[in-house]
Amino acid sequence: MEVLDQVQLHFNQQSLLLMNICMGFVMFGVALELKFSDFKKIYEYPRGIVAGLCSQFFVLPLITFLLVHLIKPIPSVALGMILVAACPGGNISNMLSLLARGNAALSVSLTAFSTLLAVILTPVNFSFWASMYLNTSSHLNAISVDLWEMVEAVTLLLGIPLIAGMWMAHRYPKITQKWNRVVRHLSVVIFAVFIIGAFAANLDIFVQYIHLIMFMVLAHNALAYAAGYGLGKAFRLSLADTKAIAIETGIQNSGLALVLIFSFFEGLGGMALMAGWWGIWDIISGLILALLLSRVKEKSLSQGRP
C-alpha cells in the first residue's frame, strides 16, 4: 500500500482555488435556507441534537481511531480516515433522511449545528486523534499541522459563507425566498460538476489503486451508520430520530476533507484517495440505507419523541 503515497493526483493551485470557491458557494446556498430561529430547535429536540452531535464529533472519531489500530493501514490512509471522521455531516444527509422517513427537521438542525461547530471541532478533532496516532507511528514524525491554520481554513470555507447566507436571509427575506432554491441547487450542481471533472481527470489512478482502500471505506462507513443508529437507540429516541442520526453520522462532508488535504498535505495520495472514494461511496450506501430504512416502522408507540 505504500505506493499510494507516491501517487500524484492531477490537481494544481488553480484547481484548489476553484474548489475552495465552489465549497464556499455550496455553504452559502445551504445557509440561505437557514434562519437564526432554526437553532432554537435544540429546545424542541434536545436529546436528538445532543445524541447527533455526540455521534458526529465524539463517537465516530473514537471508532475511527480504534478501527485504524485494528486494521493498521499505512499512515496516510489512517490520517485520511481520521480527517473524514472529523468533518461535519454532508448536506445530502437531509434529503436521505427524508427518503428514509426519518426526522428531516432534526437532520437539517444537526447539519446546521455540526457545520457551525466544525469550524472549531474539525481541526481540534483531527489534531487530537492524529497526534494520538503520530505517537505510535514513526513514519509520521515529519507531518505536522498547525491547529490554528486549519481553524482559519475551515472558518473561511464553512463559517463565513454560513454566516453570510444566514445574514442575507434575515436582511433580505423576500429576495432570498425568491432565489434561495435556485442558488442552492446551482451551487450543488457546480460543485458536483467540479468533483466529476476532477474524478474524470484522475480516473486512471482510481481504477489502478481503488482496490487497496475500497473495503476499508466500506467498513468505516458501515461502522459510522451503525454508531449513529446505536447511539440513537441508547438515547431512547424515536425511530425517526434514530434514522436521522444514523444517516447524519454516515454521510460526511468529504469535499471539505479533500480541500484540507490539498491545502495542508499537498494532496498526499493515501489521504486523497481515501477521502475521494468515501465521497462517492457514502452517496451510494446512503441511498441504499435510506431505501432500506424507509421500510422499517416503529414497533411500539411507547417510543414517543423526546
N, C-alpha and C positions, 0 to 999 in steps of 0.2 A: 504493500500500500504506500510505501514511501515515495513511489513515483508520482503520487498525486501532488506533492509539494513542488514538483518540477514543472507542473502543468501551468502554462501561461494562457489565461483566457484573453480573447480578443476584446480588450476594454482599455480605453485611454482616458485622459483627464477631461476631454470634451464630453465623452460618454458619461463620466461621473457627474459632471456639472448638469447635464441634461437629466440624469436620473434623480439628482437632488431636486431639481425644479419640478419634475413630474411628481415626486413624493410629496413635496410641499403643496402642490396643486391638488393632489388627492385629499390631503388632510384638510385643506381649505374647503373643498367641496363637501366633505363629511361634516365639517363644523357649521356650514350654512343651515343644516337641518337640526342643529342642536340649539337649545335655549339654556340660559343660566338656570331656569326653573327645573330643567331636566335633572340637575344634580340634586334636587330635593327628593328624588325618588329613593335616596338612601334611607329616608324615613318610612317609605312605603314598603320597601323590600330589604330591611336591614340585614337579616340573616343571609339572604340571597346575594347581596352585594359583598358582604364580608366573606362568605364562602367562595364566591367567584374570584375575588382579589387574592385571597389566600391560595387558591388553587393555581392562579396565574403566576403570582410572583414569589411564592414560597414553596409550595408542594412540587410544581413542575421543575424548577431549578434543582431541588433536592433529589428528585427521582432521576433527573438527567445526570447529576453528579454520580449517583450510585450506579447508573447504567454504564457510564464511562469507565468506572473502575471494574465493572463486571466483564465488559467485552474488550476493554483495553485497545481501542483504536489508536492510530498514530496521533500525535499531539495536535496537529492542525485540525483533524476531523473532530477530535474531542472538543477543541475550542469552538468549532462551528456548531456543535450540538449545544454547548453551554450558551453561546450567543443567541441562537434561535430561541432557546427556552427563556432567555432573559427579556425577549421582546414582548410587546403587548399583543393582544389579540388582533387578528386581521378583520377588516371591515366586512368581508364576505360572511363572517360568522352570523351577522344579523339576519341575512337572507336565509342561511341554512337553518337557523333556529326556527324561523317562521315555517320553513318547509317541514321541519321535524315536529311541528305542532308544539314547540316549546314556548317559553315566555319571551316573546320578542322584545317587549318593553325592558325586561331585565337584561337581555342581551345587548340592547342599544346602550343602556346605562353602564354596563360593565365595559363595553368598548370605549365609551367616553371617559370613564374613570381610569381605566388601565392606560389609555393613551396619555392622559394628563399626568398620571403618576410615573409613566415610563420615562419622562424627562429626567427624573432622578433615579428611579428604581432599575431601569435597564442598565445604565452604566455601573451602578453600585452592585447589582446582582452579578453582572458579568465579571467585574473586577474581583469580587469576593470569591466566587466559585472558581474562576480561572486561577487566582492566586493559590487557592487550596490545591488545585491540580498542578500548578507550577512547582509546588514544594515536593511533589512526587515524581516529577519528570525533568531530568537534566537536559532534555532536548529543548526545553522552552526557556532556558535561562536568559537567552538573548531577546526574548519577546516581552515587551512591557507596554502597557497602555496607560496614558495619563488620564486619570479619572475625570478631571475637570474639563479636559479637552473633549472627552466623549460626552459629558453633560452638555457642553456648549453645542456640539454637533447635533445631539438629539433635540435640544431646545430649538435650534434652527429648523430642523426637519419636521418636528411634531408640534412643539409648544407654540411657536409664533403663528404658524398657519391656523392652528386650532383656535387660539385666542382671537386672531384677526377675523376668522369666519364667524365666530360667535358674536363678536362686536358688531360686524356688519349686519347680521341677522337681527340684532337688538336695535341698532341705529336706523336701519332702513328695512323694516319688515315687509313692506309692500313689494319693493324691488326684489328682495331676497325670495319672497314667496313665489314670485313670478319666474325667477331664474334658477332657484336652488337645485331643482331636479336636473335641469339641463346641464348646469355646471358640474354637478356630482357625476352624472353619467358620462359626460365628456371627459372628466378627469380620469375616471376609471378606464375608459376606452383608450385614452392617450397613454396611460401607464401600462395597460395591457399590451398595446402595440409596441411600446418600447421593450418590454420584457420578452415578447415573442421575437422581436428583431434581434435582441441580444442572445436569446436562446438559439435562434437560427444561425447566427454568426459563429456559435460555439457548438453546433450540433455534433460535429465530428468528435469533439472532446467528450461530450456527454455519452455518446454511443460507445466510445472506447473504454470509458472508465466508470460508467454508471453502476456496473455490476458490483463494484467494490464497496459502494455505500448504500445500495438500494435497500437491502434488508435491515440495515441499521436505522435508516429513516423510517421504514415501515414499523419496526419495533418501538422506536422512540415516539412516533406519532400515536400508535395504539396505546402506549402507556399514558400519554397525555390525555386522551379521551377517557381512559379508564380511571385516571386520577380525578378528573373533573366530575365524572359520574359518581365515583365512590365518595368524594367529599360532599357532594350534594345529598347523598343518602345519609352520610354521617351527621350532617346538619339537620336531618329530618325535613328536608324541603319537599315541596310538591314535585310530581313527576315533570311538570312543565318547566319548573325552575331548574331541576336537575339536568334535563336535556340541554337547556341554555348554557349551563355552566360547563357541561362536558364538551360541547361544541366550541365554546369560547376558549377553553383550555387547549383544545387540539388544533385550532386554527390560529397560527402565529403570523405576525407581520414580517414575513421573510424578506420583503422588499427593503425594510429598514435594516435588517441584518446584512443584506448584500451591500447597501450603501456604506455601512460601518466597516465591512470587510475591505472594501476597496479604498476607503478613506484612511483606515488605521493599519491595515495589514497588507496593503499593496496587492489585493486580490489573491491572497495565499490559496493555492489550489484546493487543498483539502477542505478549508473553510468555505470557499466559494461554491464548490460542488455540493457540499452538504446543504447549505442554505438554498441554493438554486433548485435542487431536487426536492427539498422539503416544500418549497413554494408551489411546485407542480403537484406533488403527491397529496398535500393536505386538502387541496381543492377536490381531487378525485375521491379521497377517502371521506371527506366531509359530505359530499353529495351522497355517497353510498350509505354512510351512517345516518344522515338525515332521513333518507327514504326508509331505512330500517326502523328508526325511532318513531317515525310517523305512524307506524302500525302498533306501537306499544301504547297501551292506555292505562290510566290509573286503576289499580286493582281495588283500592279502598278509598272511600270518601273521607276517611279519618285523617288523611294527609292533606289537610287544607293549607292554603297559602299562609305563610308565617306573617 
